[in-house]
Amino acid sequence: MNFLAVGVIYRREMARFFRTFLQSLLAPVISTSLYFVVFGAAIGSRIEEVEGVSYGAFIVPGLIMLSVMGQATSNASFGIYFPKFSGTIYEFLSAPVSFLEVVLGFVGGAATKAFIIGLIILATSFLFVDLTIAHPLAMLAFLVLTCVSFSLMGFIIGIWAENFEQLSLIPLLIITPLVFLGGAFYSASMLPPLWQTITHFNPVFYLISGFRWAFFEQADVPVAVSLAAIAAFTAICLAFIWWIFRTGWKIRA
Amino acid sequence: MTDIVTVEKLVKRYKGGFEALKGVDLAIREGEILALLGPNGAGKTTLISAICGITMPSSGSVRVGGKDVVKEYRDTRSMIGLVPQEVNLELFETVWNQVRFSRGLFDKAPDDAFLEEMLKGLSLWDKKDSKTIELSGGMKRRVLIAKALSHNPRILFLDEPTAGVDVELRRGMWETVAELKRQGVTIILTTHYIEEAEAIADRIGIISAGKILLVEEKDSLMARLSQKELRIELAEPLDRVPEALADTGLTLAEDGRRLVYSYDTAGGGGTGITALLSRLKEGGVRMTDISTHQSSLEEIFVDLVEHDGADRQETAQ
């Protein structure tokens, strides 16, 4: 195992994050604050409590998920796409590193960044709403799993993408709609029956539901189902990455 | 000298059936400078890529330091430094960060003293805190070399190191290569500049259309260069070399319109030209023109490449 290689890749990814730290930090803080102003204060004051939780607090888990999923995906996809784009990927291919070590470095870096941003958003929400976290450890576990699994997916997208358009296509066309329709800002029980059924086909719905359970002990589906869903998603990403490793898809022609 | 790289029956077939390498055999000796000479699209970069692990061979084997490049890739790649043809660098990273990164990627513990020494050797030390984007073209190429050397490799591959580089920089590059050889590094470079191969190589390999046509000591190739030809254009075509001149070694060319006499200028002795000319006169051969001709490495090269092409056309028919 070439841990030195994992270390240098991870540190370089993190260095990129801290180099633009202000931007990385300010963007989520500002967008979260805006969500709280619009949904929490302006609209939220007209919405009654959702499942016994004030609307402002209710949207916190969904807001965190929204940012974390987007950040994990884009960080990991850009991280591996960029060497492909600039041509520096030759170095990874000619170095004594296995695919696993490259994945660990890039996905580790992307997941860490997303995790930090998730915590920043959480901290910001304490400024706007009264929040108690029922199961802090479960909350952290869900957060970490989401960061890792979406970074894995982002890595796959980065390997697949052949241009910048494709790189932003999947986050834009698939992830953002899935998160918005996955109950980030509402409870599925508030929907008409048909839409409730449709929502159950959205994988992100299970993640948000489980994450929300860790905060409020309230969930649309049992927490075990959420855990199974995120485990399945991670497994699919890992299997796909293993397949890329076996075949050299898009990397080693 | 022992062989540090052995390539056997290496074939690289791309999807769609194109064969970039058609059964390449090559042995690279430890400590030598081998120049791989060939036209564009000959397979030079593919061959290097297969040895360095960037592309997977379709069949055949490559061993580096006795290890297989596919099964024991960690061992083989640790021995190799690769300088790619394109200037592929992280634009916004400093020189120092890039060489440290490369060293780590090759599983070598940080050694700033070593890297400092290396950058000084490449005249990059005062640029260590500059970002790639701030460097000149020649410096960027040296950064590529610095990255390749950061893990102290035994073998260095330089893919077209002087393509699009001006004369002065090219000489600087040659000096760098010579210095590395003195340090015991085995160097393989690809080029399509014959003068480059002539200037720095110990041996020259000629590759064309995915096959190695020859690998020869530069000096023996150069010996061929000392061969000269005397070309005698004839007033009337001959069917064959006249009996009386059979012992001169003359050959007929151009449908009997030219007599060719080969001689060697390297020996320091007589070339036999004076005697030949008087015998031609005695034999009553009427000449319209006489010229001498020296074959260059370029011609040997073109001849081999074209000859190979002709062979393949014949087999195809």
Chai-1 contact restraints between the chains, C-beta under 6 A:
chainA,res_idxA,chainB,res_idxB,connection_type,confidence,min_distance_angstrom,max_distance_angstrom,comment,restraint_id
A,N2,B,D107,contact,1.0,0.0,6.0,A-B,restraint_1
A,L4,B,G104,contact,1.0,0.0,6.0,A-B,restraint_2
A,L4,B,D107,contact,1.0,0.0,6.0,A-B,restraint_3
A,A5,B,L105,contact,1.0,0.0,6.0,A-B,restraint_4
A,V8,B,F101,contact,1.0,0.0,6.0,A-B,restraint_5
A,V8,B,G104,contact,1.0,0.0,6.0,A-B,restraint_6
A,V8,B,L105,contact,1.0,0.0,6.0,A-B,restraint_7
A,R12,B,F101,contact,1.0,0.0,6.0,A-B,restraint_8
A,G87,B,E86,contact,1.0,0.0,6.0,A-B,restraint_9
A,G87,B,N88,contact,1.0,0.0,6.0,A-B,restraint_10
A,T88,B,N88,contact,1.0,0.0,6.0,A-B,restraint_11
A,T88,B,E90,contact,1.0,0.0,6.0,A-B,restraint_12
A,Y90,B,P84,contact,1.0,0.0,6.0,A-B,restraint_13
A,L93,B,I54,contact,1.0,0.0,6.0,A-B,restraint_14
A,S94,B,C52,contact,1.0,0.0,6.0,A-B,restraint_15
A,S94,B,G53,contact,1.0,0.0,6.0,A-B,restraint_16
A,S94,B,I54,contact,1.0,0.0,6.0,A-B,restraint_17
A,S94,B,L82,contact,1.0,0.0,6.0,A-B,restraint_18
A,A95,B,L105,contact,1.0,0.0,6.0,A-B,restraint_19
A,A95,B,F106,contact,1.0,0.0,6.0,A-B,restraint_20
A,P96,B,R74,contact,1.0,0.0,6.0,A-B,restraint_21
A,P96,B,R77,contact,1.0,0.0,6.0,A-B,restraint_22
A,P96,B,S78,contact,1.0,0.0,6.0,A-B,restraint_23
A,P96,B,D107,contact,1.0,0.0,6.0,A-B,restraint_24
A,R252,B,M56,contact,1.0,0.0,6.0,A-B,restraint_25
